[in-house]
Every structure is written in C-alpha cells, then in structure tokens.
Amino acid sequence: MSASSRRTQIIVYSDDSTVRASIVAALGRRVSADLPEHEIHEFATGDALRLYIDRKGSDGKFRADLFILDGEAVPEGGMGISRQLKDEVFECPPILLITARADDAWLAAWSRADSATVMHPIDPFILADCVAELLRSRSLTTA
C-alpha cells in the first residue's frame, strides 16, 4: 500500500469510554473528503498507550499520524502525556488536547500540544475541523 493510500492512524486517549466514543463518532470514517480514511486506536490508560508506542513495525517506527488526548483523564491526564510524547518521541505527530475550560489553554501550551484544543463537551464539527487541519499540516510537513 502506498503512503498516499494508507489509512491515517489516529490515537485516542481517555479513561472515560463516553469521551472516547464521542471522539470516534465525531470523526466517523473520514474527517474530510480531501483526506484518506482513518483508523482509530483507543486507549484508556497511559500504560497501554505507551506500550502501543513502544511496539514498532518492521521499519522500526510506530504508526500514528495524530494523537487526541483527554486533558481531564485520571489518574494520568492527557496534558502530562502530551508533554512526555513531545519530549520522548522522535518526530512526534501532532497532538490535540480535549480540555475542560478555555482557561486551560496555557496548560495546553505547557504540554506542547500543537496549538490545538477542543473543549468538553465535544462539538463534533469543531473536532472534525481541527483534526482535518492538523492532518493536512502533517501531510505537508512529511511530504
């Protein structure tokens, strides 16, 4: 399968299954007609997410084009995981944070998220637009 025809890999992290379900529903199979279909990998714990990242393909790379992290997850919040990913993952994919309040923007900046936050409750149209924008910018930088 060529790089242009492969499915986009989206990682979703939240301890709350209803948050994960609302993200999956908002994204559907494709966020925009100009982008490929995507595959979503859901994680409820930081440990499971790290195990996935540590598991690499035959080319030595893990598969992820975008992370969507719940900043309100417990016991390990998405903001701390975001910062860890940006510090430890070479050429880390973009990160979108789901936050509780607009005032959390400074925390999202601290976590090194890619200037992308969506607030709870999740608006499916805003989330899909934000994801499409991040995926387009990623495809421009990796082309």
N, CA, C and O atoms as CSV, one atom per row, in Angstrom:
chain,resi,resn,atom,element,x,y,z
A,1,MET,N,N,0.855,-1.175,0.000
A,1,MET,CA,C,0.000,0.000,0.000
A,1,MET,C,C,0.895,1.229,0.000
A,1,MET,O,O,1.823,1.310,0.804
A,2,SER,N,N,0.642,2.171,-0.868
A,2,SER,CA,C,1.466,3.369,-0.938
A,2,SER,C,C,1.144,4.298,0.214
A,2,SER,O,O,0.085,4.202,0.833
A,3,ALA,N,N,2.079,5.206,0.493
A,3,ALA,CA,C,1.883,6.146,1.607
A,3,ALA,C,C,0.653,7.003,1.382
A,3,ALA,O,O,-0.036,7.360,2.338
A,4,SER,N,N,0.364,7.344,0.113
A,4,SER,CA,C,-0.771,8.213,-0.159
A,4,SER,C,C,-2.107,7.492,-0.011
A,4,SER,O,O,-3.134,8.143,0.179
A,5,SER,N,N,-2.116,6.143,-0.096
A,5,SER,CA,C,-3.368,5.415,0.002
A,5,SER,C,C,-3.556,4.725,1.354
A,5,SER,O,O,-4.600,4.117,1.592
A,6,ARG,N,N,-2.577,4.809,2.228
A,6,ARG,CA,C,-2.721,4.149,3.525
A,6,ARG,C,C,-3.667,4.942,4.425
A,6,ARG,O,O,-3.813,6.157,4.289
A,7,ARG,N,N,-4.294,4.233,5.333
A,7,ARG,CA,C,-5.198,4.885,6.278
A,7,ARG,C,C,-4.411,5.706,7.279
A,7,ARG,O,O,-3.343,5.299,7.737
A,8,THR,N,N,-4.945,6.849,7.608
A,8,THR,CA,C,-4.370,7.685,8.646
A,8,THR,C,C,-4.609,7.003,9.996
A,8,THR,O,O,-5.690,6.473,10.253
A,9,GLN,N,N,-3.596,7.024,10.842
A,9,GLN,CA,C,-3.672,6.377,12.158
A,9,GLN,C,C,-3.869,7.449,13.231
A,9,GLN,O,O,-3.012,8.311,13.426
A,10,ILE,N,N,-5.014,7.381,13.927
A,10,ILE,CA,C,-5.343,8.349,14.972
A,10,ILE,C,C,-5.393,7.619,16.307
A,10,ILE,O,O,-6.070,6.601,16.450
A,11,ILE,N,N,-4.662,8.158,17.282
A,11,ILE,CA,C,-4.610,7.605,18.634
A,11,ILE,C,C,-5.512,8.444,19.532
A,11,ILE,O,O,-5.372,9.666,19.584
A,12,VAL,N,N,-6.431,7.799,20.236
A,12,VAL,CA,C,-7.346,8.487,21.148
A,12,VAL,C,C,-7.103,7.954,22.558
A,12,VAL,O,O,-7.154,6.747,22.796
A,13,TYR,N,N,-6.836,8.879,23.497
A,13,TYR,CA,C,-6.606,8.503,24.888
A,13,TYR,C,C,-7.588,9.233,25.803
A,13,TYR,O,O,-7.649,10.462,25.822
A,14,SER,N,N,-8.350,8.450,26.556
A,14,SER,CA,C,-9.190,8.970,27.628
A,14,SER,C,C,-9.568,7.802,28.517
A,14,SER,O,O,-9.817,6.699,28.030
A,15,ASP,N,N,-9.611,8.040,29.826
A,15,ASP,CA,C,-10.054,6.993,30.733
A,15,ASP,C,C,-11.565,6.816,30.674
A,15,ASP,O,O,-12.091,5.815,31.158
A,16,ASP,N,N,-12.261,7.773,30.087
A,16,ASP,CA,C,-13.722,7.798,30.026
A,16,ASP,C,C,-14.198,7.239,28.682
A,16,ASP,O,O,-13.947,7.834,27.634
A,17,SER,N,N,-14.874,6.111,28.718
A,17,SER,CA,C,-15.325,5.478,27.475
A,17,SER,C,C,-16.318,6.347,26.716
A,17,SER,O,O,-16.396,6.254,25.491
A,18,THR,N,N,-17.085,7.193,27.415
A,18,THR,CA,C,-18.031,8.063,26.707
A,18,THR,C,C,-17.300,9.166,25.943
A,18,THR,O,O,-17.752,9.583,24.877
A,19,VAL,N,N,-16.182,9.637,26.475
A,19,VAL,CA,C,-15.372,10.626,25.760
A,19,VAL,C,C,-14.775,9.982,24.517
A,19,VAL,O,O,-14.821,10.561,23.431
A,20,ARG,N,N,-14.216,8.789,24.673
A,20,ARG,CA,C,-13.653,8.093,23.510
A,20,ARG,C,C,-14.729,7.859,22.457
A,20,ARG,O,O,-14.489,8.063,21.266
A,21,ALA,N,N,-15.907,7.434,22.887
A,21,ALA,CA,C,-17.000,7.171,21.939
A,21,ALA,C,C,-17.436,8.446,21.221
A,21,ALA,O,O,-17.740,8.408,20.028
A,22,SER,N,N,-17.469,9.567,21.925
A,22,SER,CA,C,-17.878,10.823,21.274
A,22,SER,C,C,-16.826,11.280,20.268
A,22,SER,O,O,-17.173,11.859,19.239
A,23,ILE,N,N,-15.560,11.033,20.545
A,23,ILE,CA,C,-14.493,11.375,19.595
A,23,ILE,C,C,-14.608,10.495,18.357
A,23,ILE,O,O,-14.553,10.993,17.233
A,24,VAL,N,N,-14.765,9.198,18.558
A,24,VAL,CA,C,-14.882,8.267,17.436
A,24,VAL,C,C,-16.094,8.621,16.578
A,24,VAL,O,O,-16.004,8.628,15.350
A,25,ALA,N,N,-17.223,8.913,17.214
A,25,ALA,CA,C,-18.435,9.278,16.463
A,25,ALA,C,C,-18.231,10.571,15.693
A,25,ALA,O,O,-18.677,10.687,14.552
A,26,ALA,N,N,-17.564,11.544,16.300
A,26,ALA,CA,C,-17.346,12.834,15.634
A,26,ALA,C,C,-16.447,12.692,14.413
A,26,ALA,O,O,-16.618,13.418,13.434
A,27,LEU,N,N,-15.503,11.780,14.456
A,27,LEU,CA,C,-14.552,11.634,13.354
A,27,LEU,C,C,-15.060,10.735,12.238
A,27,LEU,O,O,-14.590,10.836,11.105
A,28,GLY,N,N,-16.007,9.864,12.535
A,28,GLY,CA,C,-16.521,8.974,11.502
A,28,GLY,C,C,-15.408,8.164,10.860
A,28,GLY,O,O,-14.441,7.792,11.525
A,29,ARG,N,N,-15.543,7.888,9.558
A,29,ARG,CA,C,-14.502,7.142,8.830
A,29,ARG,C,C,-13.501,8.062,8.166
A,29,ARG,O,O,-12.378,7.660,7.864
A,30,ARG,N,N,-13.912,9.303,7.939
A,30,ARG,CA,C,-13.048,10.270,7.245
A,30,ARG,C,C,-13.499,11.660,7.692
A,30,ARG,O,O,-14.697,11.945,7.719
A,31,VAL,N,N,-12.542,12.529,8.045
A,31,VAL,CA,C,-12.917,13.851,8.557
A,31,VAL,C,C,-13.138,14.872,7.441
A,31,VAL,O,O,-13.759,15.912,7.658
A,32,SER,N,N,-12.631,14.571,6.258
A,32,SER,CA,C,-12.783,15.493,5.140
A,32,SER,C,C,-12.601,14.712,3.834
A,32,SER,O,O,-11.862,13.729,3.786
A,33,ALA,N,N,-13.277,15.160,2.787
A,33,ALA,CA,C,-13.205,14.464,1.501
A,33,ALA,C,C,-11.800,14.472,0.911
A,33,ALA,O,O,-11.456,13.577,0.138
A,34,ASP,N,N,-10.979,15.466,1.260
A,34,ASP,CA,C,-9.625,15.545,0.703
A,34,ASP,C,C,-8.592,14.754,1.502
A,34,ASP,O,O,-7.407,14.772,1.169
A,35,LEU,N,N,-9.027,14.064,2.547
A,35,LEU,CA,C,-8.118,13.271,3.376
A,35,LEU,C,C,-8.490,11.796,3.281
A,35,LEU,O,O,-9.647,11.458,3.034
A,36,PRO,N,N,-7.497,10.909,3.480
A,36,PRO,CA,C,-7.809,9.471,3.433
A,36,PRO,C,C,-8.654,9.049,4.632
A,36,PRO,O,O,-8.759,9.771,5.623
A,37,GLU,N,N,-9.250,7.870,4.517
A,37,GLU,CA,C,-9.946,7.300,5.666
A,37,GLU,C,C,-8.934,7.083,6.782
A,37,GLU,O,O,-7.730,6.992,6.543
A,38,HIS,N,N,-9.445,7.003,8.002
A,38,HIS,CA,C,-8.539,6.805,9.132
A,38,HIS,C,C,-8.930,5.569,9.927
A,38,HIS,O,O,-10.038,5.043,9.826
A,39,GLU,N,N,-7.975,5.143,10.711
A,39,GLU,CA,C,-8.172,4.061,11.666
A,39,GLU,C,C,-7.911,4.652,13.040
A,39,GLU,O,O,-6.922,5.356,13.245
A,40,ILE,N,N,-8.806,4.362,13.983
A,40,ILE,CA,C,-8.685,4.925,15.322
A,40,ILE,C,C,-8.289,3.828,16.303
A,40,ILE,O,O,-8.875,2.746,16.323
A,41,HIS,N,N,-7.279,4.134,17.114
A,41,HIS,CA,C,-6.816,3.230,18.169
A,41,HIS,C,C,-7.153,3.892,19.496
A,41,HIS,O,O,-6.683,4.995,19.776
A,42,GLU,N,N,-7.961,3.229,20.312
A,42,GLU,CA,C,-8.411,3.797,21.575
A,42,GLU,C,C,-7.619,3.222,22.756
A,42,GLU,O,O,-7.322,2.029,22.808
A,43,PHE,N,N,-7.286,4.114,23.701
A,43,PHE,CA,C,-6.563,3.704,24.899
A,43,PHE,C,C,-7.204,4.348,26.122
A,43,PHE,O,O,-7.532,5.535,26.117
A,44,ALA,N,N,-7.379,3.537,27.182
A,44,ALA,CA,C,-7.993,4.017,28.412
A,44,ALA,C,C,-6.970,4.303,29.499
A,44,ALA,O,O,-7.291,4.934,30.506
A,45,THR,N,N,-5.723,3.835,29.297
A,45,THR,CA,C,-4.682,4.069,30.302
A,45,THR,C,C,-3.406,4.566,29.620
A,45,THR,O,O,-3.138,4.252,28.461
A,46,GLY,N,N,-2.646,5.331,30.353
A,46,GLY,CA,C,-1.366,5.803,29.855
A,46,GLY,C,C,-0.407,4.647,29.597
A,46,GLY,O,O,0.366,4.682,28.639
A,47,ASP,N,N,-0.454,3.621,30.450
A,47,ASP,CA,C,0.424,2.463,30.265
A,47,ASP,C,C,0.143,1.755,28.945
A,47,ASP,O,O,1.073,1.395,28.224
A,48,ALA,N,N,-1.137,1.553,28.625
A,48,ALA,CA,C,-1.493,0.891,27.366
A,48,ALA,C,C,-1.054,1.737,26.165
A,48,ALA,O,O,-0.589,1.197,25.161
A,49,LEU,N,N,-1.199,3.040,26.268
A,49,LEU,CA,C,-0.768,3.937,25.194
A,49,LEU,C,C,0.745,3.839,24.993
A,49,LEU,O,O,1.215,3.760,23.858
A,50,ARG,N,N,1.505,3.843,26.080
A,50,ARG,CA,C,2.967,3.745,25.972
A,50,ARG,C,C,3.403,2.391,25.396
A,50,ARG,O,O,4.368,2.327,24.636
A,51,LEU,N,N,2.705,1.323,25.750
A,51,LEU,CA,C,3.023,0.007,25.176
A,51,LEU,C,C,2.818,0.021,23.663
A,51,LEU,O,O,3.622,-0.540,22.918
A,52,TYR,N,N,1.748,0.658,23.214
A,52,TYR,CA,C,1.491,0.760,21.777
A,52,TYR,C,C,2.606,1.544,21.081
A,52,TYR,O,O,3.089,1.147,20.021
A,53,ILE,N,N,2.999,2.645,21.683
A,53,ILE,CA,C,4.047,3.483,21.091
A,53,ILE,C,C,5.374,2.726,21.041
A,53,ILE,O,O,6.132,2.861,20.081
A,54,ASP,N,N,5.648,1.938,22.062
A,54,ASP,CA,C,6.896,1.175,22.104
A,54,ASP,C,C,6.914,0.017,21.100
A,54,ASP,O,O,7.982,-0.460,20.716
A,55,ARG,N,N,5.730,-0.429,20.680
A,55,ARG,CA,C,5.647,-1.513,19.696
A,55,ARG,C,C,5.821,-0.899,18.304
A,55,ARG,O,O,5.017,-0.070,17.877
A,56,LYS,N,N,6.845,-1.301,17.626
A,56,LYS,CA,C,7.167,-0.691,16.342
A,56,LYS,C,C,6.937,-1.685,15.213
A,56,LYS,O,O,6.950,-2.897,15.429
A,57,GLY,N,N,6.726,-1.166,14.006
A,57,GLY,CA,C,6.551,-2.004,12.834
A,57,GLY,C,C,7.876,-2.534,12.314
A,57,GLY,O,O,8.918,-2.329,12.937
A,58,SER,N,N,7.840,-3.205,11.193
A,58,SER,CA,C,9.046,-3.801,10.617
A,58,SER,C,C,10.071,-2.746,10.202
A,58,SER,O,O,11.257,-3.050,10.079
A,59,ASP,N,N,9.619,-1.510,9.986
A,59,ASP,CA,C,10.547,-0.443,9.616
A,59,ASP,C,C,11.107,0.293,10.830
A,59,ASP,O,O,11.845,1.267,10.680
A,60,GLY,N,N,10.757,-0.170,12.033
A,60,GLY,CA,C,11.275,0.442,13.255
A,60,GLY,C,C,10.509,1.661,13.723
A,60,GLY,O,O,10.957,2.352,14.638
A,61,LYS,N,N,9.357,1.946,13.116
A,61,LYS,CA,C,8.559,3.114,13.502
A,61,LYS,C,C,7.190,2.666,13.997
A,61,LYS,O,O,6.653,1.659,13.534
A,62,PHE,N,N,6.628,3.418,14.941
A,62,PHE,CA,C,5.266,3.117,15.357
A,62,PHE,C,C,4.314,3.874,14.426
A,62,PHE,O,O,4.715,4.830,13.762
A,63,ARG,N,N,3.078,3.447,14.385
A,63,ARG,CA,C,2.113,4.012,13.461
A,63,ARG,C,C,1.180,4.994,14.173
A,63,ARG,O,O,0.311,4.583,14.942
A,64,ALA,N,N,1.360,6.275,13.917
A,64,ALA,CA,C,0.459,7.301,14.430
A,64,ALA,C,C,0.645,8.558,13.598
A,64,ALA,O,O,1.769,8.975,13.323
A,65,ASP,N,N,-0.460,9.149,13.203
A,65,ASP,CA,C,-0.435,10.409,12.467
A,65,ASP,C,C,-0.962,11.557,13.317
A,65,ASP,O,O,-0.718,12.724,13.012
A,66,LEU,N,N,-1.688,11.225,14.385
A,66,LEU,CA,C,-2.283,12.239,15.241
A,66,LEU,C,C,-2.643,11.610,16.578
A,66,LEU,O,O,-3.131,10.481,16.638
A,67,PHE,N,N,-2.394,12.359,17.656
A,67,PHE,CA,C,-2.840,11.971,18.989
A,67,PHE,C,C,-3.968,12.902,19.411
A,67,PHE,O,O,-3.870,14.118,19.243
A,68,ILE,N,N,-5.039,12.335,19.957
A,68,ILE,CA,C,-6.103,13.112,20.598
A,68,ILE,C,C,-6.125,12.647,22.049
A,68,ILE,O,O,-6.441,11.494,22.342
A,69,LEU,N,N,-5.783,13.566,22.952
A,69,LEU,CA,C,-5.618,13.223,24.367
A,69,LEU,C,C,-6.595,14.008,25.224
A,69,LEU,O,O,-6.765,15.214,25.038
A,70,ASP,N,N,-7.232,13.329,26.156
A,70,ASP,CA,C,-8.165,13.954,27.087
A,70,ASP,C,C,-7.388,14.551,28.251
A,70,ASP,O,O,-6.820,13.828,29.069
A,71,GLY,N,N,-7.370,15.863,28.315
A,71,GLY,CA,C,-6.666,16.548,29.396
A,71,GLY,C,C,-7.279,16.292,30.758
A,71,GLY,O,O,-6.639,16.539,31.780
A,72,GLU,N,N,-8.505,15.801,30.788
A,72,GLU,CA,C,-9.203,15.554,32.050
A,72,GLU,C,C,-9.130,14.095,32.486
A,72,GLU,O,O,-9.743,13.726,33.488
A,73,ALA,N,N,-8.400,13.264,31.763
A,73,ALA,CA,C,-8.294,11.846,32.120
A,73,ALA,C,C,-7.636,11.696,33.485
A,73,ALA,O,O,-6.790,12.500,33.876
A,74,VAL,N,N,-8.046,10.637,34.209
A,74,VAL,CA,C,-7.462,10.347,35.512
A,74,VAL,C,C,-7.072,8.880,35.551
A,74,VAL,O,O,-7.741,8.077,34.901
A,75,PRO,N,N,-6.070,8.492,36.246
A,75,PRO,CA,C,-5.229,9.317,37.094
A,75,PRO,C,C,-4.141,10.051,36.322
A,75,PRO,O,O,-3.452,10.900,36.886
A,76,GLU,N,N,-3.978,9.737,35.046
A,76,GLU,CA,C,-2.910,10.346,34.253
A,76,GLU,C,C,-3.539,11.203,33.164
A,76,GLU,O,O,-4.145,10.683,32.227
A,77,GLY,N,N,-3.392,12.513,33.289
A,77,GLY,CA,C,-4.013,13.432,32.350
A,77,GLY,C,C,-3.318,13.499,31.003
A,77,GLY,O,O,-2.123,13.229,30.887
A,78,GLY,N,N,-4.077,13.857,30.003
A,78,GLY,CA,C,-3.551,13.966,28.654
A,78,GLY,C,C,-2.492,15.041,28.493
A,78,GLY,O,O,-1.651,14.945,27.599
A,79,MET,N,N,-2.515,16.060,29.335
A,79,MET,CA,C,-1.511,17.123,29.211
A,79,MET,C,C,-0.122,16.620,29.583
A,79,MET,O,O,0.857,16.942,28.909
A,80,GLY,N,N,-0.034,15.843,30.639
A,80,GLY,CA,C,1.255,15.269,31.023
A,80,GLY,C,C,1.749,14.275,29.980
A,80,GLY,O,O,2.939,14.233,29.669
A,81,ILE,N,N,0.839,13.479,29.446
A,81,ILE,CA,C,1.221,12.529,28.398
A,81,ILE,C,C,1.675,13.278,27.153
A,81,ILE,O,O,2.627,12.865,26.490
A,82,SER,N,N,1.000,14.376,26.834
A,82,SER,CA,C,1.390,15.190,25.675
A,82,SER,C,C,2.828,15.668,25.815
A,82,SER,O,O,3.632,15.546,24.890
A,83,ARG,N,N,3.132,16.206,26.967
A,83,ARG,CA,C,4.496,16.712,27.201
A,83,ARG,C,C,5.514,15.575,27.089
A,83,ARG,O,O,6.578,15.746,26.492
A,84,GLN,N,N,5.190,14.427,27.657
A,84,GLN,CA,C,6.094,13.283,27.586
A,84,GLN,C,C,6.298,12.843,26.135
A,84,GLN,O,O,7.426,12.563,25.730
A,85,LEU,N,N,5.229,12.778,25.354
A,85,LEU,CA,C,5.349,12.384,23.946
A,85,LEU,C,C,6.245,13.352,23.185
A,85,LEU,O,O,7.115,12.931,22.423
A,86,LYS,N,N,6.030,14.648,23.392
A,86,LYS,CA,C,6.822,15.652,22.681
A,86,LYS,C,C,8.296,15.592,23.087
A,86,LYS,O,O,9.178,15.879,22.278
A,87,ASP,N,N,8.559,15.219,24.342
A,87,ASP,CA,C,9.935,15.120,24.812
A,87,ASP,C,C,10.626,13.833,24.360
A,87,ASP,O,O,11.842,13.819,24.170
A,88,GLU,N,N,9.857,12.752,24.186
A,88,GLU,CA,C,10.478,11.442,24.003
A,88,GLU,C,C,10.300,10.800,22.635
A,88,GLU,O,O,11.062,9.898,22.285
A,89,VAL,N,N,9.324,11.235,21.853
A,89,VAL,CA,C,9.056,10.595,20.564
A,89,VAL,C,C,9.691,11.423,19.446
A,89,VAL,O,O,9.346,12.588,19.247
A,90,PHE,N,N,10.613,10.808,18.730
A,90,PHE,CA,C,11.266,11.473,17.604
A,90,PHE,C,C,10.224,11.778,16.533
A,90,PHE,O,O,9.434,10.910,16.163
A,91,GLU,N,N,10.227,13.010,16.038
A,91,GLU,CA,C,9.253,13.477,15.041
A,91,GLU,C,C,7.825,13.144,15.485
A,91,GLU,O,O,7.053,12.535,14.745
A,92,CYS,N,N,7.502,13.554,16.690
A,92,CYS,CA,C,6.193,13.271,17.277
A,92,CYS,C,C,5.073,13.826,16.400
A,92,CYS,O,O,5.144,14.976,15.966
A,93,PRO,N,N,4.050,13.031,16.137
A,93,PRO,CA,C,2.894,13.523,15.379
A,93,PRO,C,C,2.191,14.651,16.142
A,93,PRO,O,O,2.428,14.836,17.336
A,94,PRO,N,N,1.336,15.393,15.459
A,94,PRO,CA,C,0.581,16.453,16.139
A,94,PRO,C,C,-0.272,15.895,17.280
A,94,PRO,O,O,-0.689,14.737,17.270
A,95,ILE,N,N,-0.510,16.764,18.257
A,95,ILE,CA,C,-1.329,16.389,19.414
A,95,ILE,C,C,-2.452,17.402,19.566
A,95,ILE,O,O,-2.228,18.612,19.553
A,96,LEU,N,N,-3.672,16.880,19.710
A,96,LEU,CA,C,-4.838,17.701,20.002
A,96,LEU,C,C,-5.283,17.347,21.412
A,96,LEU,O,O,-5.414,16.169,21.744
A,97,LEU,N,N,-5.514,18.347,22.235
A,97,LEU,CA,C,-5.957,18.121,23.617
A,97,LEU,C,C,-7.428,18.479,23.777
A,97,LEU,O,O,-7.903,19.481,23.242
A,98,ILE,N,N,-8.129,17.649,24.517
A,98,ILE,CA,C,-9.504,17.941,24.907
A,98,ILE,C,C,-9.414,18.509,26.322
A,98,ILE,O,O,-8.929,17.839,27.234
A,99,THR,N,N,-9.877,19.738,26.504
A,99,THR,CA,C,-9.763,20.410,27.801
A,99,THR,C,C,-11.140,20.737,28.364
A,99,THR,O,O,-12.143,20.704,27.650
A,100,ALA,N,N,-11.171,21.051,29.649
A,100,ALA,CA,C,-12.433,21.358,30.322
A,100,ALA,C,C,-12.826,22.818,30.192
A,100,ALA,O,O,-14.013,23.146,30.164
A,101,ARG,N,N,-11.826,23.704,30.111
A,101,ARG,CA,C,-12.114,25.144,30.131
A,101,ARG,C,C,-11.209,25.867,29.136
A,101,ARG,O,O,-10.104,25.410,28.844
A,102,ALA,N,N,-11.678,26.974,28.630
A,102,ALA,CA,C,-10.860,27.806,27.741
A,102,ALA,C,C,-9.612,28.293,28.478
A,102,ALA,O,O,-8.562,28.491,27.867
A,103,ASP,N,N,-9.734,28.485,29.790
A,103,ASP,CA,C,-8.600,28.940,30.589
A,103,ASP,C,C,-7.475,27.916,30.677
A,103,ASP,O,O,-6.390,28.228,31.167
A,104,ASP,N,N,-7.727,26.695,30.205
A,104,ASP,CA,C,-6.690,25.659,30.219
A,104,ASP,C,C,-5.720,25.796,29.048
A,104,ASP,O,O,-4.820,24.969,28.901
A,105,ALA,N,N,-5.881,26.811,28.220
A,105,ALA,CA,C,-5.011,26.980,27.050
A,105,ALA,C,C,-3.541,27.095,27.459
A,105,ALA,O,O,-2.669,26.586,26.754
A,106,TRP,N,N,-3.255,27.748,28.572
A,106,TRP,CA,C,-1.854,27.875,28.994
A,106,TRP,C,C,-1.278,26.516,29.378
A,106,TRP,O,O,-0.093,26.265,29.154
A,107,LEU,N,N,-2.102,25.632,29.955
A,107,LEU,CA,C,-1.636,24.286,30.269
A,107,LEU,C,C,-1.387,23.486,28.996
A,107,LEU,O,O,-0.439,22.704,28.918
A,108,ALA,N,N,-2.246,23.688,28.001
A,108,ALA,CA,C,-2.044,23.015,26.717
A,108,ALA,C,C,-0.743,23.484,26.081
A,108,ALA,O,O,-0.019,22.684,25.488
A,109,ALA,N,N,-0.441,24.768,26.199
A,109,ALA,CA,C,0.829,25.285,25.670
A,109,ALA,C,C,2.005,24.670,26.433
A,109,ALA,O,O,3.013,24.307,25.827
A,110,TRP,N,N,1.882,24.551,27.752
A,110,TRP,CA,C,2.940,23.919,28.553
A,110,TRP,C,C,3.159,22.473,28.109
A,110,TRP,O,O,4.292,21.991,28.083
A,111,SER,N,N,2.080,21.790,27.765
A,111,SER,CA,C,2.176,20.376,27.402
A,111,SER,C,C,2.702,20.182,25.986
A,111,SER,O,O,2.909,19.053,25.541
A,112,ARG,N,N,2.917,21.294,25.279
A,112,ARG,CA,C,3.470,21.303,23.933
A,112,ARG,C,C,2.530,20.707,22.905
A,112,ARG,O,O,2.972,20.191,21.878
A,113,ALA,N,N,1.207,20.775,23.181
A,113,ALA,CA,C,0.219,20.369,22.177
A,113,ALA,C,C,0.349,21.315,20.995
A,113,ALA,O,O,0.862,22.425,21.135
A,114,ASP,N,N,-0.101,20.890,19.866
A,114,ASP,CA,C,0.117,21.639,18.629
A,114,ASP,C,C,-0.907,22.748,18.418
A,114,ASP,O,O,-1.621,22.757,17.415
A,115,SER,N,N,-0.979,23.683,19.364
A,115,SER,CA,C,-1.915,24.801,19.274
A,115,SER,C,C,-3.311,24.321,18.946
A,115,SER,O,O,-4.065,25.006,18.254
A,116,ALA,N,N,-3.652,23.164,19.432
A,116,ALA,CA,C,-4.940,22.577,19.117
A,116,ALA,C,C,-5.612,22.092,20.387
A,116,ALA,O,O,-5.138,21.162,21.039
A,117,THR,N,N,-6.708,22.725,20.727
A,117,THR,CA,C,-7.504,22.276,21.856
A,117,THR,C,C,-8.970,22.328,21.458
A,117,THR,O,O,-9.396,23.195,20.695
A,118,VAL,N,N,-9.719,21.396,21.983
A,118,VAL,CA,C,-11.171,21.366,21.835
A,118,VAL,C,C,-11.697,21.185,23.251
A,118,VAL,O,O,-11.135,20.426,24.040
A,119,MET,N,N,-12.780,21.890,23.567
A,119,MET,CA,C,-13.296,21.840,24.939
A,119,MET,C,C,-14.422,20.813,25.083
A,119,MET,O,O,-15.164,20.521,24.146
A,120,HIS,N,N,-14.510,20.280,26.310
A,120,HIS,CA,C,-15.656,19.452,26.703
A,120,HIS,C,C,-16.849,20.389,26.865
A,120,HIS,O,O,-16.623,21.521,27.292
A,121,PRO,N,N,-18.070,20.036,26.573
A,121,PRO,CA,C,-18.430,18.845,25.818
A,121,PRO,C,C,-17.969,18.989,24.365
A,121,PRO,O,O,-17.941,20.092,23.818
A,122,ILE,N,N,-17.615,17.879,23.764
A,122,ILE,CA,C,-17.020,17.874,22.434
A,122,ILE,C,C,-18.072,18.207,21.378
A,122,ILE,O,O,-19.098,17.537,21.265
A,123,ASP,N,N,-17.791,19.256,20.611
A,123,ASP,CA,C,-18.615,19.599,19.453
A,123,ASP,C,C,-18.051,18.813,18.269
A,123,ASP,O,O,-16.900,19.035,17.892
A,124,PRO,N,N,-18.821,17.902,17.671
A,124,PRO,CA,C,-18.279,17.047,16.614
A,124,PRO,C,C,-17.767,17.816,15.399
A,124,PRO,O,O,-16.802,17.390,14.764
A,125,PHE,N,N,-18.391,18.929,15.068
A,125,PHE,CA,C,-17.961,19.702,13.902
A,125,PHE,C,C,-16.634,20.407,14.165
A,125,PHE,O,O,-15.751,20.426,13.307
A,126,ILE,N,N,-16.502,20.979,15.348
A,126,ILE,CA,C,-15.237,21.640,15.706
A,126,ILE,C,C,-14.113,20.612,15.776
A,126,ILE,O,O,-13.014,20.863,15.282
A,127,LEU,N,N,-14.381,19.455,16.386
A,127,LEU,CA,C,-13.352,18.420,16.493
A,127,LEU,C,C,-12.917,17.944,15.103
A,127,LEU,O,O,-11.720,17.859,14.828
A,128,ALA,N,N,-13.870,17.636,14.231
A,128,ALA,CA,C,-13.534,17.153,12.885
A,128,ALA,C,C,-12.740,18.196,12.113
A,128,ALA,O,O,-11.777,17.851,11.428
A,129,ASP,N,N,-13.127,19.469,12.211
A,129,ASP,CA,C,-12.387,20.537,11.521
A,129,ASP,C,C,-10.964,20.658,12.043
A,129,ASP,O,O,-10.025,20.811,11.261
A,130,CYS,N,N,-10.800,20.590,13.349
A,130,CYS,CA,C,-9.478,20.708,13.962
A,130,CYS,C,C,-8.595,19.520,13.570
A,130,CYS,O,O,-7.417,19.697,13.262
A,131,VAL,N,N,-9.154,18.332,13.583
A,131,VAL,CA,C,-8.406,17.134,13.193
A,131,VAL,C,C,-7.989,17.230,11.725
A,131,VAL,O,O,-6.848,16.925,11.379
A,132,ALA,N,N,-8.913,17.654,10.868
A,132,ALA,CA,C,-8.586,17.786,9.439
A,132,ALA,C,C,-7.444,18.778,9.235
A,132,ALA,O,O,-6.539,18.527,8.439
A,133,GLU,N,N,-7.480,19.888,9.938
A,133,GLU,CA,C,-6.422,20.893,9.815
A,133,GLU,C,C,-5.067,20.336,10.267
A,133,GLU,O,O,-4.052,20.565,9.610
A,134,LEU,N,N,-5.053,19.616,11.375
A,134,LEU,CA,C,-3.801,19.031,11.864
A,134,LEU,C,C,-3.268,17.964,10.900
A,134,LEU,O,O,-2.064,17.893,10.656
A,135,LEU,N,N,-4.154,17.148,10.360
A,135,LEU,CA,C,-3.710,16.104,9.423
A,135,LEU,C,C,-3.185,16.717,8.117
A,135,LEU,O,O,-2.210,16.231,7.544
A,136,ARG,N,N,-3.837,17.779,7.658
A,136,ARG,CA,C,-3.335,18.456,6.454
A,136,ARG,C,C,-1.953,19.045,6.709
A,136,ARG,O,O,-1.062,18.916,5.869
A,137,SER,N,N,-1.766,19.686,7.851
A,137,SER,CA,C,-0.468,20.284,8.147
A,137,SER,C,C,0.599,19.203,8.295
A,137,SER,O,O,1.751,19.410,7.912
A,138,ARG,N,N,0.224,18.061,8.844
A,138,ARG,CA,C,1.171,16.941,8.976
A,138,ARG,C,C,1.564,16.408,7.605
A,138,ARG,O,O,2.734,16.106,7.369
A,139,SER,N,N,0.598,16.291,6.699
A,139,SER,CA,C,0.922,15.757,5.376
A,139,SER,C,C,1.822,16.723,4.614
A,139,SER,O,O,2.621,16.287,3.785
A,140,LEU,N,N,1.712,18.019,4.874
A,140,LEU,CA,C,2.581,18.994,4.226
A,140,LEU,C,C,4.013,18.887,4.752
A,140,LEU,O,O,4.972,19.047,3.997
A,141,THR,N,N,4.147,18.615,6.047
A,141,THR,CA,C,5.497,18.555,6.635
A,141,THR,C,C,6.180,17.220,6.377
A,141,THR,O,O,7.407,17.141,6.426
A,142,THR,N,N,5.414,16.171,6.102
A,142,THR,CA,C,6.017,14.862,5.850
A,142,THR,C,C,6.143,14.551,4.363
A,142,THR,O,O,6.705,13.519,3.995
A,143,ALA,N,N,5.628,15.432,3.502
A,143,ALA,CA,C,5.677,15.187,2.061
A,143,ALA,C,C,7.073,15.404,1.514
A,143,ALA,O,O,7.299,15.241,0.315
